[in-house]
Amino acid sequence: MSELVARTGRHQQRYEGGRRLVAGCIPFRYRVNNDETSADKHKKLVEVLMINSQSGPGLLFPKGGWENDETVEEAAAREAIEEAGVRGDIVHLLGFYDFKSKTHQDACCPEGMCRAAVFALHVNEELTSWPEQSTRQRTWLTVPEAASQCRYQWMQEALLTGFSDWHDKWSRGGGGTNCDPA
């Protein structure tokens, strides 16, 4: 049982322009490429962490409501802990993504429209116990594997255009963060 507790309820939820504000992240790490047939066999390979959906097939990145008592970065880091059981450093805002929630329609947002701020989170700790571990399984995947298993188009877009574009630029020395792929 986790000593951490997940937040519940909507009493501190942020809304703007008829949209529920959401924070999420694409957790990532590096591992050594052990592919003997690859020309880049000694280059580190980036992997992203996805979690299962509680309501259907496909995989997701951690995300959830951004609340009034926290910054958007704190909300994204909190969701990574609650849903995926990882801690790390928020290193880059990947972008804002609009989507319609089928499950989160309320008086403040009757159409279920949401806007997600999505960040790259460089993982430095995998917890053995976390709030949603009884309902969530985590899976490390390469970017192409993750793209093919993404449940939602907007998350796939965040991965392929937000994360991949940022990571490619950063790994060539132009991304402006301090996490080290070498």
Biotite code that builds the C-alpha atoms (Angstrom):
import biotite.structure as struc

atoms = struc.array([
    struc.Atom([0.000, 0.000, 0.000], chain_id="A", res_id=1, res_name="MET", atom_name="CA", element="C"),
    struc.Atom([1.316, 3.425, -0.951], chain_id="A", res_id=2, res_name="SER", atom_name="CA", element="C"),
    struc.Atom([1.777, 6.068, 1.708], chain_id="A", res_id=3, res_name="GLU", atom_name="CA", element="C"),
    struc.Atom([1.120, 8.650, -1.020], chain_id="A", res_id=4, res_name="LEU", atom_name="CA", element="C"),
    struc.Atom([-2.525, 9.499, -1.667], chain_id="A", res_id=5, res_name="VAL", atom_name="CA", element="C"),
    struc.Atom([-4.041, 10.563, -4.989], chain_id="A", res_id=6, res_name="ALA", atom_name="CA", element="C"),
    struc.Atom([-6.093, 13.740, -5.077], chain_id="A", res_id=7, res_name="ARG", atom_name="CA", element="C"),
    struc.Atom([-9.772, 13.324, -5.863], chain_id="A", res_id=8, res_name="THR", atom_name="CA", element="C"),
    struc.Atom([-12.701, 15.648, -6.519], chain_id="A", res_id=9, res_name="GLY", atom_name="CA", element="C"),
    struc.Atom([-13.200, 18.802, -8.581], chain_id="A", res_id=10, res_name="ARG", atom_name="CA", element="C"),
    struc.Atom([-13.457, 21.493, -5.885], chain_id="A", res_id=11, res_name="HIS", atom_name="CA", element="C"),
    struc.Atom([-10.028, 22.989, -6.755], chain_id="A", res_id=12, res_name="GLN", atom_name="CA", element="C"),
    struc.Atom([-10.110, 22.288, -10.507], chain_id="A", res_id=13, res_name="GLN", atom_name="CA", element="C"),
    struc.Atom([-9.000, 25.096, -12.845], chain_id="A", res_id=14, res_name="ARG", atom_name="CA", element="C"),
    struc.Atom([-11.112, 26.179, -15.828], chain_id="A", res_id=15, res_name="TYR", atom_name="CA", element="C"),
    struc.Atom([-10.439, 28.731, -18.529], chain_id="A", res_id=16, res_name="GLU", atom_name="CA", element="C"),
    struc.Atom([-12.571, 29.733, -21.493], chain_id="A", res_id=17, res_name="GLY", atom_name="CA", element="C"),
    struc.Atom([-15.014, 26.860, -20.993], chain_id="A", res_id=18, res_name="GLY", atom_name="CA", element="C"),
    struc.Atom([-12.231, 24.281, -20.845], chain_id="A", res_id=19, res_name="ARG", atom_name="CA", element="C"),
    struc.Atom([-10.994, 22.146, -17.955], chain_id="A", res_id=20, res_name="ARG", atom_name="CA", element="C"),
    struc.Atom([-7.249, 22.707, -17.550], chain_id="A", res_id=21, res_name="LEU", atom_name="CA", element="C"),
    struc.Atom([-5.175, 19.541, -17.429], chain_id="A", res_id=22, res_name="VAL", atom_name="CA", element="C"),
    struc.Atom([-1.476, 18.906, -16.825], chain_id="A", res_id=23, res_name="ALA", atom_name="CA", element="C"),
    struc.Atom([0.426, 15.893, -18.076], chain_id="A", res_id=24, res_name="GLY", atom_name="CA", element="C"),
    struc.Atom([3.839, 14.667, -18.991], chain_id="A", res_id=25, res_name="CYS", atom_name="CA", element="C"),
    struc.Atom([5.752, 12.294, -21.174], chain_id="A", res_id=26, res_name="ILE", atom_name="CA", element="C"),
    struc.Atom([8.125, 10.548, -18.754], chain_id="A", res_id=27, res_name="PRO", atom_name="CA", element="C"),
    struc.Atom([11.375, 9.498, -20.407], chain_id="A", res_id=28, res_name="PHE", atom_name="CA", element="C"),
    struc.Atom([14.690, 7.801, -19.653], chain_id="A", res_id=29, res_name="ARG", atom_name="CA", element="C"),
    struc.Atom([17.716, 6.505, -21.528], chain_id="A", res_id=30, res_name="TYR", atom_name="CA", element="C"),
    struc.Atom([18.994, 2.984, -21.879], chain_id="A", res_id=31, res_name="ARG", atom_name="CA", element="C"),
    struc.Atom([21.979, 1.576, -23.721], chain_id="A", res_id=32, res_name="VAL", atom_name="CA", element="C"),
    struc.Atom([21.158, 0.361, -27.223], chain_id="A", res_id=33, res_name="ASN", atom_name="CA", element="C"),
    struc.Atom([22.174, -3.327, -27.204], chain_id="A", res_id=34, res_name="ASN", atom_name="CA", element="C"),
    struc.Atom([21.254, -3.941, -30.843], chain_id="A", res_id=35, res_name="ASP", atom_name="CA", element="C"),
    struc.Atom([24.403, -5.466, -32.358], chain_id="A", res_id=36, res_name="GLU", atom_name="CA", element="C"),
    struc.Atom([23.050, -4.903, -35.892], chain_id="A", res_id=37, res_name="THR", atom_name="CA", element="C"),
    struc.Atom([22.556, -1.169, -35.351], chain_id="A", res_id=38, res_name="SER", atom_name="CA", element="C"),
    struc.Atom([25.137, 1.393, -36.445], chain_id="A", res_id=39, res_name="ALA", atom_name="CA", element="C"),
    struc.Atom([24.284, 3.260, -33.231], chain_id="A", res_id=40, res_name="ASP", atom_name="CA", element="C"),
    struc.Atom([24.834, 0.270, -30.953], chain_id="A", res_id=41, res_name="LYS", atom_name="CA", element="C"),
    struc.Atom([26.660, 2.362, -28.342], chain_id="A", res_id=42, res_name="HIS", atom_name="CA", element="C"),
    struc.Atom([24.241, 5.291, -28.475], chain_id="A", res_id=43, res_name="LYS", atom_name="CA", element="C"),
    struc.Atom([21.705, 5.614, -25.685], chain_id="A", res_id=44, res_name="LYS", atom_name="CA", element="C"),
    struc.Atom([18.115, 4.956, -26.682], chain_id="A", res_id=45, res_name="LEU", atom_name="CA", element="C"),
    struc.Atom([15.273, 7.136, -25.384], chain_id="A", res_id=46, res_name="VAL", atom_name="CA", element="C"),
    struc.Atom([12.278, 5.334, -23.902], chain_id="A", res_id=47, res_name="GLU", atom_name="CA", element="C"),
    struc.Atom([8.973, 6.810, -22.765], chain_id="A", res_id=48, res_name="VAL", atom_name="CA", element="C"),
    struc.Atom([6.742, 5.535, -19.990], chain_id="A", res_id=49, res_name="LEU", atom_name="CA", element="C"),
    struc.Atom([3.083, 4.822, -20.664], chain_id="A", res_id=50, res_name="MET", atom_name="CA", element="C"),
    struc.Atom([0.321, 3.537, -18.414], chain_id="A", res_id=51, res_name="ILE", atom_name="CA", element="C"),
    struc.Atom([-2.780, 1.500, -19.117], chain_id="A", res_id=52, res_name="ASN", atom_name="CA", element="C"),
    struc.Atom([-6.150, 3.194, -19.411], chain_id="A", res_id=53, res_name="SER", atom_name="CA", element="C"),
    struc.Atom([-8.716, 2.382, -16.744], chain_id="A", res_id=54, res_name="GLN", atom_name="CA", element="C"),
    struc.Atom([-11.543, 2.639, -19.263], chain_id="A", res_id=55, res_name="SER", atom_name="CA", element="C"),
    struc.Atom([-10.474, 0.761, -22.369], chain_id="A", res_id=56, res_name="GLY", atom_name="CA", element="C"),
    struc.Atom([-7.681, -0.424, -24.658], chain_id="A", res_id=57, res_name="PRO", atom_name="CA", element="C"),
    struc.Atom([-4.530, 1.481, -25.490], chain_id="A", res_id=58, res_name="GLY", atom_name="CA", element="C"),
    struc.Atom([-1.898, 3.243, -23.428], chain_id="A", res_id=59, res_name="LEU", atom_name="CA", element="C"),
    struc.Atom([-1.709, 6.764, -22.012], chain_id="A", res_id=60, res_name="LEU", atom_name="CA", element="C"),
    struc.Atom([0.731, 9.260, -20.597], chain_id="A", res_id=61, res_name="PHE", atom_name="CA", element="C"),
    struc.Atom([0.047, 10.462, -17.038], chain_id="A", res_id=62, res_name="PRO", atom_name="CA", element="C"),
    struc.Atom([-2.300, 13.462, -16.932], chain_id="A", res_id=63, res_name="LYS", atom_name="CA", element="C"),
    struc.Atom([-4.998, 14.941, -14.777], chain_id="A", res_id=64, res_name="GLY", atom_name="CA", element="C"),
    struc.Atom([-6.623, 18.101, -13.467], chain_id="A", res_id=65, res_name="GLY", atom_name="CA", element="C"),
    struc.Atom([-4.559, 21.182, -12.732], chain_id="A", res_id=66, res_name="TRP", atom_name="CA", element="C"),
    struc.Atom([-5.707, 22.521, -9.378], chain_id="A", res_id=67, res_name="GLU", atom_name="CA", element="C"),
    struc.Atom([-5.809, 26.037, -7.926], chain_id="A", res_id=68, res_name="ASN", atom_name="CA", element="C"),
    struc.Atom([-3.159, 25.440, -5.261], chain_id="A", res_id=69, res_name="ASP", atom_name="CA", element="C"),
    struc.Atom([-0.359, 24.308, -7.610], chain_id="A", res_id=70, res_name="GLU", atom_name="CA", element="C"),
    struc.Atom([1.604, 25.407, -10.654], chain_id="A", res_id=71, res_name="THR", atom_name="CA", element="C"),
    struc.Atom([1.046, 23.566, -13.918], chain_id="A", res_id=72, res_name="VAL", atom_name="CA", element="C"),
    struc.Atom([4.502, 21.983, -13.546], chain_id="A", res_id=73, res_name="GLU", atom_name="CA", element="C"),
    struc.Atom([3.646, 20.767, -10.034], chain_id="A", res_id=74, res_name="GLU", atom_name="CA", element="C"),
    struc.Atom([0.381, 19.301, -11.352], chain_id="A", res_id=75, res_name="ALA", atom_name="CA", element="C"),
    struc.Atom([2.215, 17.398, -14.133], chain_id="A", res_id=76, res_name="ALA", atom_name="CA", element="C"),
    struc.Atom([4.796, 16.036, -11.676], chain_id="A", res_id=77, res_name="ALA", atom_name="CA", element="C"),
    struc.Atom([2.019, 15.047, -9.239], chain_id="A", res_id=78, res_name="ARG", atom_name="CA", element="C"),
    struc.Atom([0.162, 13.131, -11.940], chain_id="A", res_id=79, res_name="GLU", atom_name="CA", element="C"),
    struc.Atom([3.373, 11.254, -12.829], chain_id="A", res_id=80, res_name="ALA", atom_name="CA", element="C"),
    struc.Atom([3.674, 10.149, -9.195], chain_id="A", res_id=81, res_name="ILE", atom_name="CA", element="C"),
    struc.Atom([-0.021, 9.300, -8.703], chain_id="A", res_id=82, res_name="GLU", atom_name="CA", element="C"),
    struc.Atom([-0.660, 7.462, -11.969], chain_id="A", res_id=83, res_name="GLU", atom_name="CA", element="C"),
    struc.Atom([2.739, 6.097, -13.039], chain_id="A", res_id=84, res_name="ALA", atom_name="CA", element="C"),
    struc.Atom([4.766, 5.959, -9.837], chain_id="A", res_id=85, res_name="GLY", atom_name="CA", element="C"),
    struc.Atom([7.721, 7.972, -11.142], chain_id="A", res_id=86, res_name="VAL", atom_name="CA", element="C"),
    struc.Atom([9.538, 11.098, -10.014], chain_id="A", res_id=87, res_name="ARG", atom_name="CA", element="C"),
    struc.Atom([11.744, 13.245, -12.144], chain_id="A", res_id=88, res_name="GLY", atom_name="CA", element="C"),
    struc.Atom([12.616, 16.653, -13.480], chain_id="A", res_id=89, res_name="ASP", atom_name="CA", element="C"),
    struc.Atom([10.269, 18.666, -15.668], chain_id="A", res_id=90, res_name="ILE", atom_name="CA", element="C"),
    struc.Atom([12.625, 19.758, -18.433], chain_id="A", res_id=91, res_name="VAL", atom_name="CA", element="C"),
    struc.Atom([10.483, 21.273, -21.185], chain_id="A", res_id=92, res_name="HIS", atom_name="CA", element="C"),
    struc.Atom([6.933, 22.390, -22.008], chain_id="A", res_id=93, res_name="LEU", atom_name="CA", element="C"),
    struc.Atom([6.055, 20.408, -25.141], chain_id="A", res_id=94, res_name="LEU", atom_name="CA", element="C"),
    struc.Atom([2.870, 22.299, -25.907], chain_id="A", res_id=95, res_name="GLY", atom_name="CA", element="C"),
    struc.Atom([-0.845, 22.694, -25.274], chain_id="A", res_id=96, res_name="PHE", atom_name="CA", element="C"),
    struc.Atom([-3.292, 20.133, -26.660], chain_id="A", res_id=97, res_name="TYR", atom_name="CA", element="C"),
    struc.Atom([-7.076, 20.457, -26.824], chain_id="A", res_id=98, res_name="ASP", atom_name="CA", element="C"),
    struc.Atom([-9.314, 17.411, -26.527], chain_id="A", res_id=99, res_name="PHE", atom_name="CA", element="C"),
    struc.Atom([-12.831, 16.403, -25.561], chain_id="A", res_id=100, res_name="LYS", atom_name="CA", element="C"),
    struc.Atom([-13.235, 14.226, -22.481], chain_id="A", res_id=101, res_name="SER", atom_name="CA", element="C"),
    struc.Atom([-15.997, 11.661, -22.617], chain_id="A", res_id=102, res_name="LYS", atom_name="CA", element="C"),
    struc.Atom([-15.894, 11.120, -18.850], chain_id="A", res_id=103, res_name="THR", atom_name="CA", element="C"),
    struc.Atom([-15.293, 14.593, -17.370], chain_id="A", res_id=104, res_name="HIS", atom_name="CA", element="C"),
    struc.Atom([-18.263, 16.779, -18.226], chain_id="A", res_id=105, res_name="GLN", atom_name="CA", element="C"),
    struc.Atom([-19.495, 19.003, -15.402], chain_id="A", res_id=106, res_name="ASP", atom_name="CA", element="C"),
    struc.Atom([-21.317, 22.274, -14.719], chain_id="A", res_id=107, res_name="ALA", atom_name="CA", element="C"),
    struc.Atom([-18.176, 24.329, -15.432], chain_id="A", res_id=108, res_name="CYS", atom_name="CA", element="C"),
    struc.Atom([-17.417, 22.425, -18.614], chain_id="A", res_id=109, res_name="CYS", atom_name="CA", element="C"),
    struc.Atom([-20.620, 20.791, -19.931], chain_id="A", res_id=110, res_name="PRO", atom_name="CA", element="C"),
    struc.Atom([-19.100, 19.993, -23.340], chain_id="A", res_id=111, res_name="GLU", atom_name="CA", element="C"),
    struc.Atom([-16.170, 18.164, -21.732], chain_id="A", res_id=112, res_name="GLY", atom_name="CA", element="C"),
    struc.Atom([-13.564, 20.290, -23.501], chain_id="A", res_id=113, res_name="MET", atom_name="CA", element="C"),
    struc.Atom([-10.071, 20.215, -22.015], chain_id="A", res_id=114, res_name="CYS", atom_name="CA", element="C"),
    struc.Atom([-6.730, 21.874, -22.639], chain_id="A", res_id=115, res_name="ARG", atom_name="CA", element="C"),
    struc.Atom([-3.653, 19.897, -21.588], chain_id="A", res_id=116, res_name="ALA", atom_name="CA", element="C"),
    struc.Atom([-0.231, 21.387, -20.906], chain_id="A", res_id=117, res_name="ALA", atom_name="CA", element="C"),
    struc.Atom([2.198, 18.542, -21.625], chain_id="A", res_id=118, res_name="VAL", atom_name="CA", element="C"),
    struc.Atom([5.802, 18.447, -20.387], chain_id="A", res_id=119, res_name="PHE", atom_name="CA", element="C"),
    struc.Atom([8.842, 16.240, -20.897], chain_id="A", res_id=120, res_name="ALA", atom_name="CA", element="C"),
    struc.Atom([9.712, 14.670, -17.527], chain_id="A", res_id=121, res_name="LEU", atom_name="CA", element="C"),
    struc.Atom([13.193, 13.131, -17.183], chain_id="A", res_id=122, res_name="HIS", atom_name="CA", element="C"),
    struc.Atom([12.633, 10.210, -14.793], chain_id="A", res_id=123, res_name="VAL", atom_name="CA", element="C"),
    struc.Atom([15.128, 9.767, -11.981], chain_id="A", res_id=124, res_name="ASN", atom_name="CA", element="C"),
    struc.Atom([13.140, 7.468, -9.669], chain_id="A", res_id=125, res_name="GLU", atom_name="CA", element="C"),
    struc.Atom([10.658, 4.611, -10.146], chain_id="A", res_id=126, res_name="GLU", atom_name="CA", element="C"),
    struc.Atom([8.608, 4.115, -6.994], chain_id="A", res_id=127, res_name="LEU", atom_name="CA", element="C"),
    struc.Atom([7.854, 0.607, -5.753], chain_id="A", res_id=128, res_name="THR", atom_name="CA", element="C"),
    struc.Atom([4.566, 1.848, -4.319], chain_id="A", res_id=129, res_name="SER", atom_name="CA", element="C"),
    struc.Atom([2.317, 4.620, -5.663], chain_id="A", res_id=130, res_name="TRP", atom_name="CA", element="C"),
    struc.Atom([-1.321, 5.712, -5.267], chain_id="A", res_id=131, res_name="PRO", atom_name="CA", element="C"),
    struc.Atom([-2.807, 4.130, -8.417], chain_id="A", res_id=132, res_name="GLU", atom_name="CA", element="C"),
    struc.Atom([-0.632, 1.023, -8.656], chain_id="A", res_id=133, res_name="GLN", atom_name="CA", element="C"),
    struc.Atom([-3.599, -1.291, -8.090], chain_id="A", res_id=134, res_name="SER", atom_name="CA", element="C"),
    struc.Atom([-5.246, -0.024, -11.301], chain_id="A", res_id=135, res_name="THR", atom_name="CA", element="C"),
    struc.Atom([-2.266, 1.110, -13.400], chain_id="A", res_id=136, res_name="ARG", atom_name="CA", element="C"),
    struc.Atom([0.536, -0.797, -15.054], chain_id="A", res_id=137, res_name="GLN", atom_name="CA", element="C"),
    struc.Atom([3.511, 1.044, -16.455], chain_id="A", res_id=138, res_name="ARG", atom_name="CA", element="C"),
    struc.Atom([5.373, 0.111, -19.619], chain_id="A", res_id=139, res_name="THR", atom_name="CA", element="C"),
    struc.Atom([8.621, 1.515, -21.033], chain_id="A", res_id=140, res_name="TRP", atom_name="CA", element="C"),
    struc.Atom([8.541, 1.797, -24.836], chain_id="A", res_id=141, res_name="LEU", atom_name="CA", element="C"),
    struc.Atom([10.547, 3.286, -27.668], chain_id="A", res_id=142, res_name="THR", atom_name="CA", element="C"),
    struc.Atom([8.920, 6.314, -29.282], chain_id="A", res_id=143, res_name="VAL", atom_name="CA", element="C"),
    struc.Atom([7.679, 4.336, -32.342], chain_id="A", res_id=144, res_name="PRO", atom_name="CA", element="C"),
    struc.Atom([6.245, 1.604, -30.072], chain_id="A", res_id=145, res_name="GLU", atom_name="CA", element="C"),
    struc.Atom([4.542, 4.229, -27.909], chain_id="A", res_id=146, res_name="ALA", atom_name="CA", element="C"),
    struc.Atom([3.091, 6.032, -30.931], chain_id="A", res_id=147, res_name="ALA", atom_name="CA", element="C"),
    struc.Atom([1.533, 2.814, -32.204], chain_id="A", res_id=148, res_name="SER", atom_name="CA", element="C"),
    struc.Atom([-0.082, 2.069, -28.816], chain_id="A", res_id=149, res_name="GLN", atom_name="CA", element="C"),
    struc.Atom([-1.346, 5.569, -27.902], chain_id="A", res_id=150, res_name="CYS", atom_name="CA", element="C"),
    struc.Atom([-5.048, 5.486, -27.109], chain_id="A", res_id=151, res_name="ARG", atom_name="CA", element="C"),
    struc.Atom([-5.693, 9.118, -28.024], chain_id="A", res_id=152, res_name="TYR", atom_name="CA", element="C"),
    struc.Atom([-4.698, 11.033, -31.134], chain_id="A", res_id=153, res_name="GLN", atom_name="CA", element="C"),
    struc.Atom([-3.816, 14.156, -29.132], chain_id="A", res_id=154, res_name="TRP", atom_name="CA", element="C"),
    struc.Atom([-1.348, 12.164, -27.001], chain_id="A", res_id=155, res_name="MET", atom_name="CA", element="C"),
    struc.Atom([0.196, 10.660, -30.123], chain_id="A", res_id=156, res_name="GLN", atom_name="CA", element="C"),
    struc.Atom([0.568, 14.199, -31.495], chain_id="A", res_id=157, res_name="GLU", atom_name="CA", element="C"),
    struc.Atom([2.199, 15.351, -28.239], chain_id="A", res_id=158, res_name="ALA", atom_name="CA", element="C"),
    struc.Atom([4.639, 12.442, -28.524], chain_id="A", res_id=159, res_name="LEU", atom_name="CA", element="C"),
    struc.Atom([5.480, 12.737, -32.219], chain_id="A", res_id=160, res_name="LEU", atom_name="CA", element="C"),
    struc.Atom([5.449, 16.500, -32.733], chain_id="A", res_id=161, res_name="THR", atom_name="CA", element="C"),
    struc.Atom([6.016, 17.831, -29.213], chain_id="A", res_id=162, res_name="GLY", atom_name="CA", element="C"),
    struc.Atom([8.370, 15.342, -27.580], chain_id="A", res_id=163, res_name="PHE", atom_name="CA", element="C"),
    struc.Atom([10.190, 13.917, -30.611], chain_id="A", res_id=164, res_name="SER", atom_name="CA", element="C"),
    struc.Atom([10.786, 17.313, -32.208], chain_id="A", res_id=165, res_name="ASP", atom_name="CA", element="C"),
    struc.Atom([12.036, 18.769, -28.905], chain_id="A", res_id=166, res_name="TRP", atom_name="CA", element="C"),
    struc.Atom([14.198, 15.719, -28.123], chain_id="A", res_id=167, res_name="HIS", atom_name="CA", element="C"),
    struc.Atom([15.763, 15.635, -31.602], chain_id="A", res_id=168, res_name="ASP", atom_name="CA", element="C"),
    struc.Atom([16.629, 19.329, -31.349], chain_id="A", res_id=169, res_name="LYS", atom_name="CA", element="C"),
    struc.Atom([17.874, 18.998, -27.774], chain_id="A", res_id=170, res_name="TRP", atom_name="CA", element="C"),
    struc.Atom([20.033, 15.937, -28.507], chain_id="A", res_id=171, res_name="SER", atom_name="CA", element="C"),
    struc.Atom([21.771, 17.940, -31.260], chain_id="A", res_id=172, res_name="ARG", atom_name="CA", element="C"),
    struc.Atom([22.555, 20.627, -28.682], chain_id="A", res_id=173, res_name="GLY", atom_name="CA", element="C"),
    struc.Atom([19.743, 23.101, -29.282], chain_id="A", res_id=174, res_name="GLY", atom_name="CA", element="C"),
    struc.Atom([17.039, 22.126, -26.819], chain_id="A", res_id=175, res_name="GLY", atom_name="CA", element="C"),
    struc.Atom([18.092, 24.110, -23.764], chain_id="A", res_id=176, res_name="GLY", atom_name="CA", element="C"),
    struc.Atom([17.779, 21.567, -20.936], chain_id="A", res_id=177, res_name="THR", atom_name="CA", element="C"),
    struc.Atom([20.250, 20.010, -18.583], chain_id="A", res_id=178, res_name="ASN", atom_name="CA", element="C"),
    struc.Atom([19.373, 16.298, -18.794], chain_id="A", res_id=179, res_name="CYS", atom_name="CA", element="C"),
    struc.Atom([22.184, 14.233, -20.251], chain_id="A", res_id=180, res_name="ASP", atom_name="CA", element="C"),
    struc.Atom([21.646, 11.583, -22.959], chain_id="A", res_id=181, res_name="PRO", atom_name="CA", element="C"),
    struc.Atom([25.321, 10.641, -23.074], chain_id="A", res_id=182, res_name="ALA", atom_name="CA", element="C"),
])
